[in-house]
Amino acid sequence: MSWSVDKNKFQHSAAPRRSIGRPLCTVAIGVQILLGAGCGSQPDPITSLSISPARVSVSTGATLQFFASVKPTGNTNAAVTWSIDRTAADDESVGTISTGGLYTAPAVVPYPSTVVIRATGISNPGVVALAIVNITSPGEDWPKFRRDLANSGVSGETGISSSNINLMSLKWKFNAGAPVSASPAVATVRSIRTVYVGHANGTMYALNAETGEQLWSYTVDQIGPCSVYLSLGCLLASSAAVENGIVYFGSGNGFVYALDAATGALQWKTQIGDPNLGYAVYASPAVYKGRVYVGVASAYDTPCVPGRLDALDATTGAPIWKFDTVDQATCPTGTCVGAAVWSSPAVDAQFGTVYVGTGNPGASCIPPTANAAKYPDGILGLDPGTGQLKSYFQAIADDRADADMGAAPILFQTSTIDQCAARNQVRYWLGVTGKNGKAYLGPRGLGGLLRDPAQIASDPSIIIASPLALPYSQSQACGSEGLQVTDFGNHIFVPTGGGQLIDVQQPSIGQTTSLGIIQPPPCPQGDFCLQWSSPAAIQDLIFIGGGDNSLHAVTANGTPNGKFVWQFPVQGPVFSSPAISHGRIYFGSNDGFIYCLSINGQ
């Protein structure tokens, strides 16, 4: 509601009114604000503006007063309007700011955890200033694969850092009895913090996060051949997603399950692929606004089947829409296969897009045809409500080398205000890695990826797909197995199949991008060392599991060439991506155990 002066009476309207001519002056009387025209000389237009503090960290739920310094009038918040420059990538709250510059942080750390505060001059709207607020938390849940709908893999907690990593030790371990490659989900349900993780024999466990005590377990139906890779039952490679008291996950038997998070009672199950025909669900679901988004793949190509992304009703499991990643209408035989979806979707609530990576085409699609060739080895941007294709980017056409885009896409923004864009603008990005040894970064917006599809040569490069520099590449070690990238501290971290962690500064239009190669400790397994596990970040550390039977910590302090500074050995490869929650690190191993680590084991 706004108020204005109309001769001798006040009137109000639901819509804001604009003044004509000279700006309105503002007079504060008690708790009322009276607006009057021509009530005195107006200040000179603002020529410059700054905000104090310009960069600061605040805890969730805290308040912080910002102050504007303007020229030529001096320090005054009355000369500016305050706003928050963005909404969170996963539709979480980013806090509020009052007309007087008082910021209230959200109750939960958003992703990205960096919130941008904007002050705009009233007398000269062309003059703006920005401040950066980093939201932190003493403890938070990790309710899905890579924590949030942006697939960030970044924790906003402050309790673990390079200063105390050497005190990290075992708090508890749980014998699951079969290899654990899924990433744990940690959520507080009915006041009990609980770890949810499945294993290779088809059982989903719920464990007390503090003690490791088993709360319940649920074993999926053993249907047909299932996915018997590393498994005696129906493989649970799908990491759980916990939303509104329900645990969602997929299975090698082609079903998606929904269980009561407190009791393990089955709420519904929906079959989206028949294992007898070669279908399986390895993808980790994303849950957004009452819908479950999950991919369909083939059971380790035995046989190869067409891929798909499905949207299910989160309450009933009823199918809402599906997007076939192979267009049979343009397939010469009508039976083309491939383009499997085995990564977790990323949901961009800000621009209304679901992103997902696709696998390589099957043998019957080579040589490819028109639409059947568009979607394999690429990134799809779909409308979350209808499943309609908004955009796509194909990394490799006519792929004969099994170079899937198997990593989950991540959504991020530039941390430095005037990087990647004109000054005082924020640019939003999508990143994904493929099995061809490249990381692909591209801008995103209302139309999905803001660029036309283009084939990129398959040399071992970092490709930065920016609007003004297409492409930009640097040589790197080849062999990334479609592993997850992690955006953290203005750097992108990409694990490679050669056992290295690539450190890439965030993309800058028309500028060189620094690249550091973080070498691992000696490993007898060679290329096996850092495959499969995606990184998880907190403070100045990156945690990553390796095929050398260890969980590693790498420094990430904003300088090139970080160092491996800590490792925790176990009795099997660590393909399970770590989860960080309430000062604990949770992960699984092929040795059949689920581990919880904490400072001093407390």
Secondary structure, 3 states (H helix, E strand, C coil): CEEEEECCEEEEECCCCCCCCCCCEEEEECCEEEEECCCCCCCCCCCEEEEECCEEEEECCCEEECEEEEECCEECHHHEEEEECCCCCCCCCCCEECCCCEEECCCCCCCCCEEEEEEEECCCCCCEEEEEEEEEECCCCECCCCCCCCCCCEECECCCCCCCHHHEEEEEEEECCCCCCCCCEEEEECCEEEEEEECCCCEEEEEECCCCCEEEEEECCCCCCCCCCCCCCCCCCCCCEEECCEEEEECCCCEEEEEECCCCCEEEEEECCCHHHCEECCCCCEEECCEEEEEEEECCCCCCCECEEEEEECCCCCEEEEEECCCHHHCCCCCCCECCCCCCCEEECCCCEEEEECCCECHHHCCCCCHHHCCCCEEEEECCCCCCEEEEEECCCCCCCCCCCCCCCEEEECCCCCCCCCCCCCCEEEEEECCCCCEEEEEEECCEECCCCCCCCCCCEEEEEECCEEEEEEECCCCCCCCCCEEECCEEEEECCCCCEEEEECCCCCCCCCEEEECCCCCCCHHHCCCCCCCEEECCEEEEEECCCEEEEEECCCCCCCCEEEEEECCCCCCCCCEEECCEEEEECCCCEEEEEEECCC
